[in-house]
Amino acid sequence: MLTPSERLLTVKEAAGRMSVSTATIYRMCARGLLAHVRVLSAVRIPESAITAMPVGPKEGTGV
């Protein structure tokens, strides 16, 4: 859950931390695999969503 003091990362920052492309981050958001919020037209990823992600691709997700 997003707390008021939690840092929101840009898609580029999230991609860098996860060592994936920005397209992968957008795809994960669209598929509901990565928690995100929209700030006007921008997508922001809570820092906690990155740390909560398991390491490595999930089988069968195509991500």
N, CA and C of each residue as an Amber inpcrd file, in Angstrom:
protein
   189
   0.8400000  -1.1790000   0.0000000   0.0000000   0.0000000   0.0000000
   0.8870000   1.2440000   0.0000000   0.4610000   2.2250000  -0.7250000
   1.2180000   3.4630000  -0.8630000   1.0320000   4.3350000   0.3760000
   2.1460000   4.7500000   0.9760000   2.0890000   5.6530000   2.1220000
   2.4260000   7.0640000   1.6510000   1.9720000   8.0820000   2.3510000
   2.2270000   9.4600000   1.9200000   3.7070000   9.8060000   1.7780000
   4.5600000   9.1630000   2.5470000   5.9820000   9.4990000   2.4970000
   6.7810000   8.6030000   1.5460000   6.1000000   7.6450000   0.9040000
   6.8220000   6.7210000   0.0240000   7.2730000   7.4000000  -1.2660000
   8.4730000   7.0700000  -1.6750000   9.0380000   7.6270000  -2.9000000
   8.4360000   6.9430000  -4.1060000   8.0550000   7.7360000  -5.0920000
   7.5430000   7.2190000  -6.3540000   8.6360000   7.3210000  -7.4040000
   8.9000000   6.2360000  -8.0770000   9.9420000   6.1960000  -9.0930000
   9.3530000   6.4150000 -10.4780000  10.1310000   7.0130000 -11.3500000
   9.7300000   7.1090000 -12.7450000   9.8760000   5.7140000 -13.3680000
   9.2960000   5.5430000 -14.5280000   9.4240000   4.2740000 -15.2340000
  10.8960000   4.0000000 -15.5370000  11.6260000   5.0170000 -15.9200000
  13.0530000   4.8610000 -16.2280000  13.8330000   4.4360000 -14.9820000
  13.5440000   5.0440000 -13.8280000  14.2290000   4.6780000 -12.5840000
  13.9030000   3.2360000 -12.1950000  12.6310000   2.8680000 -12.3050000
  12.2160000   1.5080000 -11.9630000  12.8870000   0.4950000 -12.8820000
  12.9500000   0.8040000 -14.1690000  13.5950000  -0.0920000 -15.1310000
  15.0720000  -0.2680000 -14.7940000  15.7210000   0.8030000 -14.4240000
  17.1290000   0.7290000 -14.0440000  17.3560000  -0.1280000 -12.8240000
  16.5040000   0.0060000 -11.8410000  16.6540000  -0.7900000 -10.6160000
  16.3960000  -2.2650000 -10.8500000  15.5000000  -2.5510000 -11.8020000
  15.1470000  -3.9420000 -12.0730000  15.9590000  -4.5380000 -13.2260000
  16.7950000  -3.7160000 -13.8460000  17.6200000  -4.1450000 -14.9890000
  16.7750000  -4.6910000 -16.1360000  15.6990000  -3.9690000 -16.4500000
  14.8400000  -4.2970000 -17.5840000  14.6060000  -3.0260000 -18.3840000
  13.9660000  -3.1520000 -19.5280000  13.6730000  -1.9780000 -20.3520000
  12.4350000  -1.2430000 -19.8210000  12.2830000  -0.0020000 -20.2440000
  11.0860000   0.7560000 -19.8630000   9.8430000   0.0970000 -20.4520000
   9.9700000  -0.4980000 -21.6390000   8.8250000  -1.1870000 -22.2510000
   8.3490000  -2.3420000 -21.3630000   9.2850000  -3.0310000 -20.7350000
   8.9320000  -4.1290000 -19.8310000   8.1740000  -3.5990000 -18.6260000
   8.5970000  -2.4740000 -18.0900000   7.8920000  -1.8740000 -16.9490000
   6.4580000  -1.5130000 -17.3430000   6.2900000  -0.8610000 -18.4940000
   4.9360000  -0.5160000 -18.9590000   4.0910000  -1.7750000 -19.1460000
   4.6800000  -2.8240000 -19.7050000   3.9620000  -4.0770000 -19.9430000
   3.5540000  -4.7210000 -18.6130000   4.4610000  -4.7080000 -17.6380000
   4.1500000  -5.2760000 -16.3290000   3.0150000  -4.5050000 -15.6530000
   3.0120000  -3.2010000 -15.7980000   1.9380000  -2.3810000 -15.2400000
   0.6140000  -2.7100000 -15.9120000   0.6250000  -2.8020000 -17.2350000
  -0.5960000  -3.0760000 -17.9950000  -1.1800000  -4.4420000 -17.6460000
  -0.3120000  -5.4040000 -17.3550000  -0.7680000  -6.7600000 -17.0190000
  -1.0960000  -6.9330000 -15.5430000  -0.8850000  -5.8930000 -14.7510000
  -1.1820000  -5.9760000 -13.3250000  -0.1170000  -6.6820000 -12.5170000
   1.0830000  -6.8240000 -13.0930000   2.1730000  -7.5070000 -12.4020000
   2.9990000  -6.5670000 -11.5290000   2.8510000  -5.2710000 -11.7410000
   3.6310000  -4.2850000 -10.9960000   2.6940000  -3.1610000 -10.5560000
   2.6630000  -2.9220000  -9.2550000   1.8210000  -1.8490000  -8.7230000
   2.3090000  -0.5030000  -9.2480000   1.3790000   0.3720000  -9.5680000
   1.7380000   1.6900000 -10.0830000   0.6000000   2.6610000  -9.8390000
   0.9120000   3.9250000  -9.9550000  -0.1000000   4.9800000  -9.8820000
   0.0980000   5.9070000 -11.0690000  -0.9450000   6.5710000 -11.4570000
  -0.8560000   7.5680000 -12.5190000  -0.9210000   8.9510000 -11.8860000
   0.0100000   9.7880000 -12.2710000   0.0200000  11.1840000 -11.8420000
  -0.1700000  11.9740000 -13.1310000  -1.3900000  12.4440000 -13.3240000
  -1.8170000  13.0110000 -14.6070000  -1.5890000  11.9440000 -15.6790000
  -0.7210000  12.1670000 -16.6330000  -0.5060000  11.1520000 -17.6680000
   0.7540000  10.3170000 -17.4140000   1.4470000  10.5930000 -16.3270000
   2.7050000   9.8880000 -16.0320000   2.4600000   8.6650000 -15.1500000
   3.1980000   7.6110000 -15.4050000   3.1520000   6.4050000 -14.5790000
   4.2700000   6.5000000 -13.5510000   3.9320000   6.2360000 -12.2970000
   4.9200000   6.2290000 -11.2220000   4.8080000   4.9070000 -10.4810000
   5.9670000   4.3930000 -10.0790000   6.0470000   3.0950000  -9.4190000
   6.4680000   3.3120000  -7.9660000   5.6620000   2.8550000  -6.9990000
   6.0970000   2.9680000  -5.6060000   7.3680000   2.1460000  -5.3800000
   8.2830000   2.6980000  -4.6160000   9.5380000   2.0090000  -4.3300000
   9.2890000   0.6250000  -3.7320000   8.2580000   0.5050000  -2.9100000
   7.9480000  -0.7790000  -2.2800000   7.5470000  -1.8420000  -3.2990000
   7.0030000  -1.4240000  -4.4410000   6.6180000  -2.3860000  -5.4790000
   7.8490000  -3.0290000  -6.1010000   8.9340000  -2.2730000  -6.1780000
  10.1770000  -2.8030000  -6.7450000  10.8080000  -3.8070000  -5.7870000
  10.8440000  -3.4700000  -4.5150000  11.4690000  -4.3670000  -3.5360000
  10.6180000  -5.6110000  -3.3000000   9.3200000  -5.5390000  -3.5810000
   8.4300000  -6.6850000  -3.3790000   8.4470000  -7.6630000  -4.5410000
   9.0470000  -7.2640000  -5.6790000   9.0690000  -8.1280000  -6.8550000
  10.0490000  -9.2770000  -6.6480000   9.6290000 -10.5000000  -7.0120000
  10.5870000 -11.6150000  -6.9480000  11.6700000 -11.4280000  -8.0010000
  12.8290000 -11.9740000  -7.7530000  13.9450000 -11.8640000  -8.6790000
  13.7610000 -12.8720000  -9.8060000  13.9900000 -12.4310000 -11.0400000
  13.8950000 -13.3150000 -12.1990000  12.4980000 -13.3070000 -12.7930000
  12.3870000 -13.7250000 -14.0580000  11.0880000 -13.7380000 -14.7250000
  10.1840000 -14.8360000 -14.1770000   8.8760000 -14.5800000 -14.1950000
   7.9110000 -15.5750000 -13.7880000   7.6040000 -16.4400000 -14.9930000
   7.5340000 -17.7190000 -14.7790000   7.2530000 -18.6210000 -15.8830000
   5.8440000 -18.4110000 -16.3920000   5.7050000 -18.3440000 -17.7050000
   4.3960000 -18.2290000 -18.3200000   3.8580000 -16.8250000 -18.4340000
   4.5980000 -15.8100000 -17.9750000   4.0950000 -14.4420000 -18.0580000
   4.5140000 -13.7660000 -19.3450000   5.5620000 -14.2580000 -19.9710000
   6.0540000 -13.6440000 -21.1950000   6.7560000 -12.3240000 -20.9740000
   7.0920000 -12.0150000 -19.7220000   7.7790000 -10.7610000 -19.4060000
   9.2340000 -11.0310000 -19.2030000
